[in-house]
Amino acid sequence: MKKLLAIGSLAAACTTGCVVDQTVAPQESDLTSTSAIFLELSFSGRVVGPATDGAAQQRKQIVTQLFYLSGELDKVHGGHGQFGFVKLDNLQTEAHGDDLVITTYDAKLPVAWPKWRAVPESYQVVVPLRVDDEGLSAFNNQYAGTCGKAKYGADTLWYDFEPVTTGCEMDEAHIVDTVAAVAMSPDVTTDKRPEFERFWDDGEFRAVIVHGTDGAWSKDESDIGVREYLDFQEQVKRAYPEAEITTESTSYSIFDDWTLTVTVPTYGGGEGRLIVTTLLTAPLKSIGSDFDERFGPLSRDADLITYGGHSGLSENIKALAAKEQVKEQHYQVYFLDGCSTFAYLDSTLVDRRVELNGAEIDPQGTKYLDMIVNAQPAPWYTGADSQWTILSNLAGTEQVSYLDILSDLSQSATPVVSGEEDNPSIDQ
């Protein structure tokens, strides 16, 4: 079988990092990020995986495959794909040996791209062909170390897979090697704001602040995650010195359970109750049902849900999304302040809302949901300040645009807002 050096004949035309041919300057516009622009990579692909009758499983196979773009996009360009929100069309499936099928598809992948970097006219897409357990395990073991550092082990080769920039040799039978057209995303929005009027429609603003430790399984103040959690509590207490504070019992997965309640002026006039509950937890991918039993009911009534801590190479982010409860037509904002949450958040939150609210009312699952995520790593030392920035702005009495809110967050994390396309503009 033919071996490929630097992945295909197009590599000779690439600049460093699989950008093909010319580049064009990014278009200037107001976006829902202060440090990124949004691109759309359009390409045709194919994937081999287990036979399935469900469209959801077909989509999962393609998303698994596309995660292997993470390394090149991030480590070389400082960008990230929003893999869980890839738009797919023209899916065609046929048998491919025993118990496997090959699915061809057309894809449009959203990508957050640094504003300061020139935008390529095209982008070389190199990903594994097979994503069944046996095929993917063999692929990872064969190419870990030569086509990416595999910093966290062969099973997570996708995290730093760099087939073009490393110049690795790969068997063409193991990969999909194609070129994506690059365009500015048609989905960008301008000057949107949170829907402040909806927060107070029941007279209360409820915030649920989930914060993970850096590694400790206790409220150990030598842990930087614990220190940021306690720092956030201190900021809230200083802002509302007259507030009532209560605590709940701790458990296996919850090391601190703290609630602040205070009467405050509300957006639109009048007074309401601000209720802030903070939960200090172990890594979400590893916690028990005690967290689910506490977080689920809290999340159902929350106006704001935030998470600060390790993303766990996506596992903590997906775990939090899986554990939420949802109230019909209830507007919420999520702030996921972990590393690369733009890439790691899948469509679980929006799919659940489409099912609950109905596609005729909420076709994208974002009519009642806005999401603030990071396209790059989030520094630990900014965690408390970022949580407070989000809470104080959303529970405030004045209109603030999302761009203004993002400007007060850590720019190194490249914060991004999505789901706000149906929101009012500032001063509306």
ROVO-670179 format. One record per residue: x negated, y, z negated of N, C-alpha, C in turn; residue in one letter. Coordinates in steps of 0.001 Angstrom, whole numbers, padded with zeros to 6 digits, always signed. Last residue first. Layout:
XYZXYZXYZA...
//
This chain:
+032619+047346-022671+033949+046847-022299+034634+046251-023530Q+030091+047983-023492+031093+049052-023503+032446+048617-022975D+028591+045404-021565+028491+046339-022650+029479+047501-022416I+030959+043072-020126+029743+043860-020105+029735+044822-021278S+032341+039961-021368+032441+041363-020947+031065+042002-020894P+031494+036677-019983+031605+037660-021080+031824+039067-020538N+030958+034738-018173+032352+035186-018247+032566+036213-019359D+028279+034170-018520+028686+034760-017244+030129+035267-017273E+027063+033020-020648+027702+034310-020892+028229+034947-019601E+025568+030770-020279+026961+030589-020659+027727+031873-020820G+022386+031656-021732+023207+031067-020676+024625+030885-021199S+019471+033518-022355+020885+033312-022660+021560+032655-021463V+016185+032976-023565+017096+033006-022424+018527+032823-022942V+012863+033835-024596+014265+033538-024899+015182+033820-023717P+009910+033182-024663+010729+033411-023473+012197+033063-023744T+008140+033106-026728+009039+031959-026602+009920+032047-025360A+006953+035549-026626+006136+034403-026223+006981+033149-026063S+008804+037247-027708+008730+037173-026258+007860+036017-025779Q+010922+036805-030358+009565+036529-029914+009522+036366-028401S+013486+039385-030160+012999+038039-030463+011562+037884-029966L+014380+041763-029232+013909+041737-030619+013445+040355-031063D+015352+041253-026735+014138+042072-026821+013563+042090-028231S+017748+039951-027177+016573+039166-026785+015289+039960-026939L+019387+042172-027714+019138+041173-028748+017873+040381-028425I+019356+043445-025231+018820+044138-026401+018520+043156-027534D+020588+041469-023675+019217+041877-023365+018583+042599-024551L+023141+041381-024763+022243+040247-024965+020794+040617-024654Y+024025+044509-026330+023918+043615-025182+022996+042454-025515S+026219+045247-028928+024814+045125-028541+024762+044164-027361V+028599+047152-030682+028265+046376-029496+026757+046400-029250Q+028662+047007-034297+028462+047717-033039+028205+046741-031886E+028709+045586-036643+029908+046363-036309+029825+047054-034955T+027403+042179-036774+027403+043618-036976+028681+044292-036504G+026951+039564-036283+027905+039866-037353+028012+041357-037616A+024995+039728-034312+026293+039150-033971+027351+039461-035026L+022817+040957-035666+023417+041569-034484+024819+041035-034210N+022273+039206-037771+022597+040603-038069+023228+041305-036881S+021714+036722-036416+022827+036868-037353+023229+038331-037533L+019426+037367-034829+020661+036864-034228+021846+037107-035152I+017596+038235-036797+017937+039084-035654+019261+038656-035040T+017389+035946-038419+018012+037148-038953+018412+038113-037835W+016041+034210-036686+017365+033842-037197+018101+035084-037702Q+013663+035684-036362+014530+035421-035211+015943+035058-035660S+012574+035680-038937+012930+036950-038308+013888+036734-037132D+012116+032909-039286+013037+033627-040163+013504+034926-039523A+010226+032340-037105+011515+031676-037283+012512+032455-038108G+007709+033145-036603+008777+034074-036210+010160+033532-036534T+006004+031107-037266+005997+032296-038126+007038+033335-037731Y+006229+029144-035287+006846+028935-036593+007014+030260-037337W+006973+030143-031926+006042+030126-033063+006786+029950-034381P+008244+028081-029476+008630+029110-030442+007675+029061-031629A+007336+027493-026054+007229+027172-027485+007558+028361-028377P+009906+028545-023668+008527+028252-024044+008478+027896-025535Q+012518+029158-023375+011881+028499-022238+010419+028161-022500A+015052+028791-025786+013681+029216-025491+013115+028442-024312N+018463+030054-025895+017455+028994-025947+016095+029570-025566V+021709+030594-026654+020418+031270-026625+019349+030208-026856I+024859+030281-025212+023703+029558-025743+022443+030389-025570M+028366+030561-025755+027130+031159-025254+025966+030442-025933D+031670+029526-025200+030343+029138-025678+029262+029945-024977L+034096+029549-023973+034080+029777-025415+032710+029465-026015Y+033428+029050-021378+034362+030148-021642+034336+030531-023121K+031877+026897-020746+031197+028064-021329+032129+029240-021594T+032786+024816-019240+032528+024559-020651+031853+025710-021358G+033570+025320-016709+032137+025146-016915+031794+024807-018365Q+036400+025532-016941+035804+024625-015955+034323+024359-016153P+038711+025944-018844+037283+026080-019168+036457+025205-018231D+041214+025535-017733+040982+026693-018591+039495+026990-018722I+040966+023249-016226+041698+024364-015627+041499+025658-016430E+039702+021441-017865+038924+022034-016776+039640+023220-016140A+040123+021630-021364+040690+021361-020051+039959+022119-018967G+039085+021635-023893+039886+022785-023476+040598+022578-022148N+037761+019103-024068+038683+019568-025107+039631+020646-024588L+036180+018886-021738+037122+017819-022091+038172+018317-023076E+034686+021223-021929+035525+020994-020753+036592+019958-021076V+033358+020687-024327+034346+021775-024277+035221+021687-023037R+031659+018606-023643+032628+018398-024718+033727+019460-024675R+030054+019855-021744+030936+018751-021340+032025+018521-022382D+028604+021655-023315+029585+022164-022350+030546+021069-021910V+027053+019918-024946+027900+020959-025534+028978+021419-024556L+025688+018233-023041+026605+017686-024044+027563+018745-024575T+023806+018784-021104+025146+019324-020896+026153+018843-021942S+020783+019446-023020+021506+018872-021891+022931+019412-021862D+017897+021144-023826+019332+021098-024053+020021+020521-022818L+015266+021281-022860+015687+020109-023623+017182+020015-023854Y+014773+023676-021542+014631+022419-020813+015293+021252-021532A+015312+025471-023600+015918+025681-022290+015890+024392-021479F+013604+024761-025636+014981+024289-025724+015775+024563-024447T+010837+025049-026161+011309+024633-024832+012751+024137-024841S+010903+024668-029647+010071+024745-028443+010835+024248-027221C+013778+026309-031090+012699+025337-031095+011912+025477-029808G+016300+027629-031716+014984+028253-031818+013906+027205-032059D+019172+028034-030400+018317+026872-030612+016868+027332-030540L+022156+029298-031135+020781+029752-030985+019871+028591-031373F+025444+029527-029897+024370+028662-030373+023032+029365-030154Y+028548+030937-030595+027219+031171-030048+026260+030201-030707V+032013+030337-029790+030820+030145-030606+029577+030574-029835Q+035542+030344-029874+034318+030939-029330+033157+030786-030311Y+037752+027820-029364+037094+028571-030440+035741+029047-029933H+039377+026000-027972+039366+027416-027615+038813+028298-028745Q+039406+023569-030519+039914+023992-029220+039921+025516-029096E+036368+022944-032186+037758+023357-032289+038198+023914-030943K+034086+020285-032624+034519+021429-031835+035998+021679-032052V+031114+019206-034293+032546+019069-034063+033035+020366-033431Q+027809+017912-033518+028763+018994-033739+030203+018499-033622E+025994+015937-032877+026603+015892-034205+027666+016970-034430K+024795+016360-030424+025654+015184-030566+026463+015208-031857A+023209+018568-030906+024352+018703-030004+025325+017548-030174A+021262+017374-032561+022140+018414-033091+023391+018556-032225L+020076+015603-030715+020734+015081-031912+021691+016112-032495A+018914+017291-028860+020018+016439-028426+020784+015880-029623K+016956+018380-030545+017942+019243-029910+019151+018425-029471I+015398+016178-031236+016096+016917-032285+017198+017799-031712N+014423+015375-028686+015282+014485-029465+016026+015212-030575E+012639+017068-027317+014060+017079-026938+014958+016314-027901S+010317+016892-028845+010303+016510-027431+011726+016217-026954L+011152+018142-031220+010968+016692-031185+010946+016151-029776G+011491+020759-031806+012411+020185-030830+012280+018670-030760S+011205+021958-035159+010655+021185-034044+011761+020715-033100H+013204+024917-035852+012348+023780-036188+011840+023091-034946G+016442+026060-036282+015039+026433-036234+014194+025245-036654G+019592+026668-034953+018642+025634-035369+017236+026190-035232Y+022850+028019-035589+021448+028153-035197+020654+026949-035681T+025994+029070-034719+025225+027904-035157+023798+028092-034674I+028734+031109-035371+027325+031068-034978+026694+029820-035562L+031217+030400-036212+031124+031354-035109+029710+031370-034530D+032453+027217-037296+031391+028219-037218+031585+029132-036016A+034170+025104-037565+034708+026434-037849+033693+027552-037636D+032542+022917-036864+033867+023076-036258+034394+024498-036429R+030332+022929-038499+030169+023351-037105+031519+023611-036445S+031371+021895-040885+030864+023268-040836+030803+023778-039399L+031988+019221-040135+033064+020164-040471+032610+021622-040457P+029150+018420-039524+030286+018310-038608+031412+019279-038933G+027434+018684-041753+027317+019597-040624+028556+019579-039737F+028234+016578-043519+028209+017971-043954+028258+018925-042754R+028109+014269-042031+029313+014517-042819+029381+015962-043310E+025510+014406-040978+026666+014463-040088+027932+014850-040851D+023979+014041-043306+023921+015318-042580+025151+015464-041684F+024641+011413-043926+024942+012467-044895+024893+013847-044237D+023675+009726-042008+025058+010163-041856+025435+011252-042852S+020185+010821-041675+021278+009894-041873+022643+010528-041720G+017576+011659-039250+018363+011826-040459+019560+010898-040488I+015963+011727-037018+015707+010672-038004+016648+010701-039197S+016399+013870-035441+016451+012570-034775+016362+011421-035771K+015933+016026-037123+017314+015628-036862+017420+014267-036199L+013592+015977-039745+013804+015940-038295+015165+015341-037951P+015370+017257-042710+014300+016491-042065+014511+016555-040547A+016606+020568-043561+016710+019152-043209+015369+018568-042768T+018590+022900-045099+017197+022513-044862+017158+021009-044680L+021161+025006-044216+020837+023610-044503+019382+023360-044147L+023206+027712-045154+021910+027256-044662+021654+025826-045123T+025952+029669-044327+025516+028416-044945+024204+027982-044316T+027614+032595-044804+026386+032057-044212+025976+030819-044989V+030279+034519-044153+029929+033282-044854+028747+032647-044130I+031897+037499-044562+030746+036878-043926+030334+035689-044774L+035190+038579-044289+034235+037806-045084+033149+037228-044190R+036030+042018-043536+036165+040572-043418+035117+039890-044250G+037709+045125-042836+036771+044310-043599+037058+042832-043374E+037888+047695-040253+038402+046829-041295+037301+046075-042004G+036594+047607-036871+037167+048253-038042+037729+047258-039034G+035242+046445-034816+036603+046876-034554+037281+047536-035728G+033414+044283-036842+033524+044898-035516+034983+045238-035254Y+033720+044999-040392+033757+044139-039222+033747+044949-037934T+032008+045238-043526+032740+045880-042428+032667+044993-041186P+032308+042385-045812+031532+043338-045003+032455+044065-044035V+031937+040339-048619+032860+041146-047835+032084+042250-047128T+030200+037212-048660+030247+038633-048971+031295+039306-048089V+028387+034345-049550+029686+034885-049152+029784+036333-049592T+026046+031841-048814+026234+033234-049223+027575+033713-048679L+024982+028639-049707+025983+029453-049012+026076+030830-049648T+022921+025816-049186+023058+027131-049818+024046+027966-049027W+021109+023166-049692+022427+023445-049131+022950+024675-049859D+018211+021280-049072+018779+022486-049671+020065+022798-048943D+017766+018878-047941+016925+019222-049084+017366+020511-049761F+019342+016254-046521+019525+017679-046757+018813+018054-048052I+019048+013515-046431+018615+014284-045267+018679+015784-045462S+019865+012653-049024+018718+012029-048361+018158+012913-047254Y+020843+015751-050626+021040+014342-050272+019794+013837-049554S+022077+018223-052993+021199+017753-051924+021451+016265-051672T+025145+019950-053612+024184+018899-053947+023327+018547-052737S+025245+023485-052926+025821+022144-052947+024729+021143-053266E+025550+026791-054268+024752+025686-053729+025535+024388-053843T+026329+030259-053674+026629+028949-054240+025734+027900-053591T+026514+033677-054227+025700+032582-053696+026066+031304-054433I+028030+036695-053257+028114+035507-054116+027327+034383-053457E+026393+039886-052745+027019+038644-052294+027059+037586-053392A+025112+042255-053128+026328+042043-053907+026988+040695-053608E+023018+042383-051297+022698+042120-052709+023930+041835-053571P+022450+041782-048385+023757+041728-049054+023557+041422-050538Y+019806+041964-047667+020781+042721-046885+022132+042805-047590A+018606+040218-049446+018256+041640-049516+019284+042494-048778R+019716+037793-048561+020028+038282-049907+019703+039771-050048K+018543+037588-046031+019995+037694-046149+020377+038250-047520V+015840+037374-046720+016291+038480-045887+017800+038678-046004Q+015861+034984-048184+015518+036231-048859+015974+037442-048044E+016480+033130-046163+017401+033328-047282+017128+034656-047995Q+014120+033378-044636+015406+033785-044077+016425+034021-045190F+012289+032292-046457+012145+033688-046049+013453+034203-045449D+013100+029645-046512+013268+030455-047717+013146+031939-047405L+012350+028972-043860+013738+028807-044326+013999+029681-045542Y+009615+029377-043936+010431+030192-043047+011906+030131-043457E+008921+027361-045792+008661+028770-046105+009495+029693-045216R+009626+025042-044415+010316+025368-045663+010132+026850-045986V+007747+025175-042342+009170+025198-042047+009998+025566-043262G+005344+024919-043703+005657+026189-043070+007131+026296-042693I+005010+023567-046901+005427+023288-045528+005882+024596-044877D+004771+024247-049480+003524+024244-048704+003797+023985-047222S+007220+023901-050622+006909+025228-050108+005536+025319-049452E+009356+021354-050067+007962+021583-050426+007501+022898-049801D+011833+019944-050296+011759+021403-050270+010383+021833-050755K+011113+017071-048194+011520+017699-049453+011458+019216-049260S+009487+015841-046349+010803+015277-046628+011266+015770-047995W+007629+017810-043946+007931+017399-045319+009332+016810-045420A+007422+018847-041444+007097+017433-041615+007451+016907-042993G+008497+021285-041208+007405+020961-040286+007040+019488-040373D+012112+021066-041444+010763+021224-041992+009732+020941-040908T+014774+022892-039853+013995+021697-040101+012651+022017-040725G+017818+024411-040506+016372+024623-040371+015638+023345-040742H+020798+025820-039520+020106+024551-039762+018626+024773-039527V+023269+027819-040452+021846+027927-040124+021173+026612-040514I+026266+028931-039514+025633+027713-040019+024203+027712-039520V+028543+031496-040252+027270+031120-039638+026735+029870-040310A+031604+033002-039731+030924+031864-040357+029664+031517-039566R+033527+035645-040435+032410+035274-039569+031632+034199-040300F+037054+036181-040655+035806+035647-041210+034783+035435-040100E+039419+036894-039475+038990+037659-040637+037702+037185-041266G+039928+035641-037148+040530+035038-038341+040101+035748-039621D+038492+037156-035338+039936+037025-035124+040650+036339-036280D+035816+037789-035248+036560+038171-036446+038062+037951-036310W+034796+036972-032788+034200+036467-034012+035123+036650-035213F+036039+038355-030744+036509+037002-031050+035957+036479-032377R+034682+040736-030539+036061+040787-030988+036597+039399-031360E+032198+040045-029411+032295+040393-030832+033728+040334-031359F+030924+038255-027350+032334+038632-027463+032653+038895-028932E+027721+039603-026347+028551+038642-027078+029993+039157-027177P+027382+040962-022982+027272+041066-024434+028016+039906-025090R+025506+041612-019950+026583+040991-020708+026319+041131-022211K+023769+042632-017950+024322+043512-018978+025510+042921-019732D+024319+040279-015423+023725+041547-015814+024506+042184-016950T+023242+036985-014420+024255+037944-014836+023564+039201-015334T+022550+034496-011922+022120+035476-012914+023251+036449-013211V+023092+032606-009997+023884+032564-011227+023459+033585-012277D+021511+032282-007838+022728+033083-007630+023536+033246-008909P+017981+032604-008238+019218+031957-008642+020421+032854-008363S+015922+032949-005406+016402+033538-006638+017750+032910-006980M+014561+029851-004174+015322+031083-003998+015631+031667-005372A+012679+027433-002515+012799+028262-003716+013559+029535-003377V+012886+024053-001494+012997+025467-001149+013248+026250-002430A+010676+021413-002291+011886+022166-002599+011789+023575-002052A+009480+018489-000853+009268+019924-001030+010607+020613-001248V+008464+015317-002286+009234+016150-001380+008950+017612-001682T+008081+012207-003246+007222+013343-002932+007938+014178-001878D+008608+009829-005616+009307+010668-004650+008446+011912-004470V+006629+006835-006146+007010+008233-006354+007986+008736-005293I+005581+004354-005617+006002+004625-006996+006647+005994-007171H+004622+004152-003102+005814+003361-003400+006372+003679-004783A+002249+005544-003120+003420+006218-002574+004712+005451-002826E+000300+005552-005970+000855+004703-004931+002146+005349-004426D-001985+008210-006561-000757+007506-006894-000294+006693-005698M-004623+009918-008033-004247+009010-006962-003022+008218-007402E-004656+013420-008984-004658+011984-009265-004276+011180-008022C-005034+016161-009257-005594+015471-008104-005624+013968-008267G-003958+017756-011157-005011+016834-011610-005661+016112-010447T-002037+019117-009717-003174+019879-010218-004275+018983-010771T-000253+016968-009123-000913+017743-008073-002161+018425-008602V+000683+015738-011493+000112+014925-010412-000648+015725-009382P+001012+016044-014498+000516+017037-013545-000118+016325-012362E+002881+015653-017340+002627+015032-016040+002247+016124-015037F+003514+016160-019989+002355+016829-019392+001909+016160-018093D+005971+014856-020348+005718+016123-021027+004544+016875-020408Y+005995+012339-019172+006709+013430-018510+006339+014796-019084W+004802+010631-020988+003964+011173-019921+004645+012355-019235L+005800+009351-023205+006177+010754-022980+005241+011407-021965T+004665+006862-023244+006117+006943-023092+006606+008369-022854D+001954+007277-023800+002372+006992-022425+003870+007161-022228A+001462+010072-026071+001587+008664-025730+002156+008475-024338G+001259+012786-026217+002061+012117-027245+002308+010646-026924Y-000344+013402-024009-000732+013858-025345-000001+013124-026450K-000894+012730-021316-000088+011855-022168-000416+012129-023634A-002228+014234-019404-002942+013860-020624-002212+012818-021460K-001974+013112-016039-001452+013891-017149-002064+013369-018430G-002966+011168-014502-002075+012130-013857-001386+013010-014891C-004526+009736-016271-005116+010111-014986-004273+011155-014251T-002951+009521-018570-004374+009814-018694-005027+010229-017408G-000681+007321-017082-001009+008114-018276-002515+008294-018370A-000217+005549-015034-000696+006882-014689-000978+007789-015889Y+000591+003062-016087-000389+003101-015004-001010+004479-014839Q+002490+003657-018028+001252+002982-018437+000177+003068-017362N+004519+004827-016439+003852+005584-017501+002511+004964-017864N+005226+002638-014763+004738+003909-014205+003951+004682-015255F+006177+000788-016619+005018+000455-015782+004400+001714-015202A+008372+002226-017616+007289+001819-018513+006024+001494-017724S+009951+002426-015338+009393+003635-015926+008249+003309-016880L+010639-000270-014838+009919+000522-013845+009253+001736-014445G+011981-001014-017208+010792-001742-016751+009965-000895-015790E+014119+000867-017368+013138+000714-018445+011854+000042-017967D+014500+002816-014350+014921+001750-015252+013808+001504-016255D+013515+004623-012567+013729+005112-013933+014393+004065-014826V+011364+004990-009772+012168+004097-010611+012292+004650-012031R+009865+007237-008827+011028+006739-008101+011939+005913-009009L+008603+010158-010521+008670+008705-010338+009949+008297-009620P+007868+013116-008520+008467+012465-009684+008480+010957-009458V+007124+016141-007255+006578+014790-007342+007066+014176-008638V+007689+018806-005218+008342+017983-006240+007773+016576-006174V+006343+021869-004511+006195+020440-004284+006737+019666-005484Q+008141+024617-003352+007526+023976-004519+007497+022474-004295Y+008166+027814-001675+008500+026395-001779+007703+025785-002917S+007543+030395-002159+008603+030153-001182+009048+028701-001224E+006981+031385-005615+006634+030633-004402+007819+030515-003459P+006573+034523-007076+007523+033442-006838+007141+032699-005559V+004010+035572-009354+004634+035598-008035+005504+034364-007826A+004622+036346-012773+003999+035450-011791+004749+035529-010467R+005994+037867-014591+004719+038397-014123+004076+037534-013050W+008227+036460-015368+008399+037645-014523+007097+038119-013903K+008201+032904-015204+007676+034143-015795+007798+035327-014846P+011317+031275-014784+009987+031530-014219+009463+032842-014811W+013524+028692-015190+013101+029971-015777+011633+030172-015422A+015502+027115-012783+014165+027216-013375+013983+028626-013940V+017954+024759-011750+017643+026083-012312+016264+026055-012987P+018048+022881-008827+017545+022888-010195+017284+024311-010669L+020044+021140-006870+019694+022548-007071+019338+022685-008548K+019877+018274-004727+019786+018906-006043+019486+020386-005923A+021333+015464-003256+020856+016824-003052+020917+017540-004396D+020414+011961-003222+021160+013113-003719+020544+014407-003207Y+020615+008395-003404+020097+009607-002775+020984+010779-003193T+019846+005669-005341+020796+006766-005165+020082+007934-004504T+019640+002230-005395+018938+003463-005039+019994+004515-004720I+019924-000159-008044+020489+000578-006918+019584+001771-006624V+019491-003468-009367+019073-002082-009209+019783-001460-008009L+020022-006183-009472+020520-005341-010564+020049-003887-010482D+017597-006938-007152+018429-007507-008204+018737-006458-009273D+017609-004465-004466+017097-005621-005193+018065-006063-006277G+019572-002182-004335+018122-002117-004183+017515-003262-004996H+022615-000959-002872+021864-001962-003629+020383-001863-003301A+023270+002599-002845+023292+001263-002245+022400+000332-003047E+024900+005751-002930+024245+004651-003639+024358+003368-002848T+024778+009241-002798+025056+008016-002046+024243+006887-002659Q+025838+012471-003473+025268+011253-004045+025737+010039-003239L+026302+015219-002794+026063+014201-001770+025375+012956-002323N+024774+017007-005551+025767+016882-004488+025347+015737-003579D+024190+018688-008647+023990+017546-007760+025124+017456-006748L+022408+020941-010549+023610+020777-009730+023335+019689-008699K+021154+020571-013842+020911+020482-012410+022238+020265-011683V+021164+020751-016556+022174+021525-015840+021919+021540-014339F+019037+019421-017632+020365+018923-017956+021480+019630-017230G+016877+021028-016806+017128+019746-016160+018532+019219-016421F+015812+023722-016165+016965+023424-017013+017561+022122-016492Q+012242+023974-016163+013493+023631-015514+014583+023403-016542G+009980+026606-016822+010688+025421-017295+011949+025216-016487H+006603+028003-016580+008034+027938-016314+008649+026686-016890G+003885+028221-016497+004572+028875-017597+006073+028919-017395G+002406+026861-014592+003092+028094-014190+003736+028850-015341H+001144+024684-015891+000466+025416-014819+001083+026794-014586V+002800+023715-017878+001373+023854-018166+000647+024685-017117K+005459+023800-016617+005107+024457-017874+003616+024741-017969D+005408+022427-014157+006082+023720-014293+005575+024490-015507L+003978+020072-014830+003452+020999-013823+004076+022391-013976E+005698+018955-016872+004282+019227-017069+003741+020272-016121G+008360+018661-015806+008059+019511-016960+006600+019918-017030S+009019+016868-013915+008544+018161-013424+008087+019066-014558L+010108+014792-015246+008691+014671-014915+008160+015909-014197Y+012798+015241-015349+012009+015681-016503+010512+015594-016227F+013849+013919-013188+013432+015309-012995+012659+015857-014179L+014532+011384-014273+013509+011506-013243+012965+012934-013167Q+016610+012118-016016+015412+011439-016530+014255+011579-015547T+018428+013093-014108+017853+014012-015089+016586+013413-015696V+019054+010688-012800+018397+011764-012060+017744+012758-013015I+020283+009238-014869+019097+008704-014206+018332+009808-013476Q+022473+010894-015428+021450+010681-016451+020163+010151-015839K+023983+010579-013091+023398+011877-013398+022274+011724-014422R+024764+007933-013419+023958+008324-012258+023247+009641-012527Q+026304+008233-015707+025067+007457-015785+024163+007736-014586Q+028421+009755-014688+027617+010285-015792+026295+009545-015908A+029606+008124-012826+028879+009291-012344+027982+009859-013433A+029476+004587-013166+029825+005890-013709+028972+007013-013170G+028695+002116-012466+029882+002624-011787+030197+004058-012188D+025340+001099-011810+026336+001684-012694+027504+002185-011871T+022232-000569-011851+023527-000392-011214+024530+000140-012230A+019281+001240-012833+020252+000161-013029+021571+000471-012328P+017527+002976-010131+017866+002702-011519+018852+001562-011624G+015767+005214-008171+016117+003802-008356+016371+003558-009830V+016504+008113-006303+016105+007518-007564+016576+006076-007599V+015739+010924-004253+016283+009587-004403+015743+009013-005705R+016518+014222-002925+015723+013225-003627+016382+011865-003605G+016181+017452-001567+016836+016151-001499+015926+015124-002145S+016402+020722-003105+015688+019632-002443+016577+018397-002404F+015833+023875-004446+016775+023053-003688+016012+021983-002920S+015529+025686-007341+014794+024791-006457+015794+023858-005775L+016037+028923-008258+016757+027688-007957+015927+026896-006963E+015060+031068-011010+014942+030535-009662+015842+029320-009502L+015116+033920-012962+015707+032607-012736+015624+032244-011266F+012527+035357-015021+013519+035443-013953+014017+034030-013699I+011701+036437-018351+011770+035426-017295+012754+035865-016226A+011876+038239-020406+010541+037850-019971+010541+036786-018883S+014417+038724-021173+013546+039889-021072+012178+039529-020517T+017307+037420-019639+016045+037157-020322+015188+038403-020152S+019424+037849-017980+019673+037441-019348+018422+036863-019991T+018415+040789-016130+018704+039367-016279+019005+039062-017734L+018325+043247-013753+018617+042981-015151+019080+041537-015281D+015632+042869-011397+017039+043040-011739+017192+042801-013225S+013418+042504-008778+013659+043162-010053+015155+043322-010279E+012180+039517-007369+013125+040616-007298+013330+041199-008691Q+008694+038756-007083+010012+038541-007676+010894+039761-007526P+007029+038501-003912+007176+039169-005204+008564+038919-005758A+006156+035308-002606+006838+036587-002470+007001+037188-003845V+003616+033341-001006+004422+033704-002160+005054+035059-001908T+003129+030691+001440+003079+032057+000953+003848+032217-000358Q+002310+027282+000725+002326+028409+001649+002367+029749+000917D+003466+025907-002331+003162+025707-000922+003287+027022-000147V+002172+025004-005387+002917+026045-004685+002495+026000-003229V+000761+023205-007078+001762+022729-006128+002687+023819-005614C-001420+024207-008504-000139+024054-009175+001007+023833-008204G-003237+026235-006343-003264+025477-007583-001874+025428-008196T-001579+026023-003156-002469+026676-004083-002420+025883-005368T-001359+023591-000541-000939+024109-001845-002021+024972-002464C-002071+022331+001724-001533+023682+001885-001168+024330+000570A-002828+019871+000872-003878+020716+001434-003412+022152+001607A-000433+018687+000170-001307+019191-000887-002382+020119-000344A+000980+017546+002173+001254+018954+001890+000273+019543+000899L+000363+014867+002213-000318+015726+003163-000076+017198+002906S+000107+013511-001201+000714+013814+000092-000034+014815+000945G-001452+013817-003899-000033+013688-003582+000351+014279-002227I-004125+013588-004319-003509+014900-004557-002077+014968-004039A-003997+010838-002298-004903+011694-003056-004290+013077-003129L-002292+007782-002301-002236+009213-002010-003215+009954-002892L-002614+004624-000686-002817+005483-001851-002804+006943-001427K-000537+002199+000818-001331+003413+000956-001427+004177-000356K-000850-001196+000000+000000+000000+000000-000885+001244+000000M
//
